[in-house]
Structures are given as structure tokens and as C-alpha cells.
């Protein structure tokens, strides 16, 4: 089964990467940079690649991104940098994502980058969570001269990168290599350390941290208020992906997988998580997988490329299907789902129903920390100045816990702004202490 989860897309060879890089026009007003949420200097790193200067290309990328091997794989390039490429008018934009991925992979395999680590005398920062936002804040602040410790509740760092995105889209060894680079900047990782239980934000402040960053994402899945959601055979998409990733890493046995061989699976929702859950179910041995979505394909939030790959793998899509009830037999096991369709009520026979209808933040940290305000849905409220600070002085937040579930690169963008806000705050506090 593990073979089915191998990375799907092949990387460029060196010759292919340089040939593709030479297609870049190096525009005076590069629309690709405008299309990149973090403003990566795309033409310059592509130019260095076209000349074979891998170290220079990596140095340019590192100016903006701490996670290039990850962003090069999972970002929706067709909606961002690549979708903005002027050559796309002729139908073939420069494959920017694959070039970024190639440079990052080449750098890791050849161990090229040797960054100078500044002395950690500017202040101490605690980062809660090691997903894209936490890793970005930690990397940026470490480069600025701050001593940073990441507190992660899981046994391995990476957050959604490690446990939420399937192996075939993002190999976990790639995540580990990117984390290793963050650690090489002097960032300390404290694993198996959930904040909000034995250790709280107040405890961290008492330990001498000048600021605390919350980057815990959206840990709790949403469900639907319909009959039958508690039946045996109903599973949350985030749980399905977490368990499957844990299986692929050898942490659990096959008997723990939430989808069995030969099962018929219906996934409710059509975001990226829903499509990940559908494609993962097929790889776990499902006989059939159907995505039922309440709107049309033009309105689905998932990336078009992910949708097309799911289609090619055999996932069926049913549009304008509003869930009404999960149906079960006398033993309480799922046998189907009733939906409202354009033709009236319809029953879709299945053995497993997978909920992929959104997520929300857990309140463990907020409930054990005074002074942190949230909106009515539990998302943490933050300020513009200093950027990212919550209503609790010295406590900052960014990523999905603030902005609702978004892409990896959007979490990186806001995290980078928040890192600057943290630095400004600590510098101001230190100045007042003189």
C-alpha cells in the first residue's frame, strides 16, 4: 500500500530545469512576482538557475521563503505565480513551481546552503505549533537574532505538513529536510509538549520569553447538523488523513486505517481536504469514492489541478447534492446517505461517509490564557500594530487560527509579517527597559 502513496509528479532533471528556466523572459514588470503571495523574486532565481548558479538561486529564494521545497509542491501555482506568467497567454507559462522545487531539492541533496547564524541576543520567543506559520516565524526571527523555541504537541514536527497533506503530494522526508534547515538556524524544538495543559502561555512568559506566538492552526473539524452523523462509518477527513499519514510513517498498523479494502466511500465537501481524502481513500483500497458537493464544479474551492487528478484516478463527482441524512442499518452501521439533488431526493449507497466540510480552531490555549479575545467562531483576533499581536500583550498569532483555513503560502505570508511585528515589539520593550 505504501507504494501507492509515492510522490506522483516527477521532478525536473538538471538539463530539463535549465532548459525550462531559459524560457523566462525576465520581464521588467514581472507579473509572476505580483501573483506570488510572498513576493518571491522569481525572475532573479530563475535567471541564476538558467546559468547553473544553484547556490545563488537558493539564496534568492531564502530571502522570502523558509519552505521552498514544500511550497514548490503544494502551492496552487496555477492561481498565483504561474497563472500570472506572461507566457501563459500563449498557453504555456514557465513552470515556476517545479523550478522552485528543483532548486530546493538540489540544495538539500548537495547540502549547499551554509547560512551565517547571528548571535541570539535580541530576545527570546516561544512558538506554539510547528506548521507552516510556526516554522516561518521561527526561521525569520532566528535569522534576525532571536532565540526561538518551538513547542509541538505531536511526536514529530511539521503540523499539517506532516499529518494533514498526503504523502503522494508532499513526501514527509521533504518536510523533515525543511525542518532540519530551520533547526540549523538555531531553533530549538520541544516535541510532545502541548501548550494549554500542564504548560500554559503564562508559564512560558514566566520562563522569560519576551513574546509568544500561537500558530496552532484549525485543529477541530466541523460536522453537519443532520441525522446519522454519529453512525459507525462516519469519519472526519482530517482524521482520515492524519491516520493514513501516521500509517505511512510506520507509527500505526494497517488495522487502524479508517477505510477498509473494497469499501464504497462518499466524501461530503469539495475543498482541497475533501479531494485529498478522496484520493487517499482510493489508495487505501476503497472500491469506489464519490465526492458529493452542494454547489457546482465552478464554485468548488479546490484547486482545479487537484480536481482533474482526482478525476483521472477514478473519483466520481456529484454536483448540487445537499446532504439530508446519513442512513444506517439496525446495527448502527452506515449503509448510505440521502441527499437533495436537482432531480429530487436521492440515496447514495455507501459503507463510509467522510466529512470534509471545514475546520475550526481548538480553544485549549485561549481557554487557559486570560486576555486573548476571539470572534464568535473561535478565531483569534489580532492587531495591525504591532502586526499579529492579540489582545494579550506580548502574545501573537497567525495562520489558520486567525485567518481561517487557507493555503500554505498564505500562512507563510502572514507569518512573515507577524515575525516583523514580534521583532518590533520586543525591540520597543527592550528600549523602554534601558
Secondary structure, 3 states (H helix, E strand, C coil): CHHHHCCCCCCCCHHHHHHHHCCCCCCCCCHHHHHCCCCCCHHHHHHHHHCCCHHHHHHHHHCCCCCHHHHHHHCCHHHCHHHHCHHHHHCCCCCHHHHHHHHHHHHHHHCCCCCCCCCCCCCEEEEECCCHHHHHHHHHHHHCCCEEEEECCCCCCCCHHHHCCCCCCCCHHHHHHHHHHHHHCCCEEECCCCECCCECHHHHHHCCCCEEEECCCCCEECCCCCECCCCECEEEHHHHHHHHHHHHCCCCCHHHCCCCCCCEEEEECCCHHHHHHHHHHHHCCCCEEEEECCCCHHHCCCCHHHHHHHHHHCCEEECCCEEEEEEECCCCEEEEEEEEECCEEEEEECCEEEECCCEECCCHHHHCCCCCCECCCCCECCCCCCCCECCCCCEEECCHHHHCCCCHHHHHHHHHHHHHHHHHHHHHHHHHHC
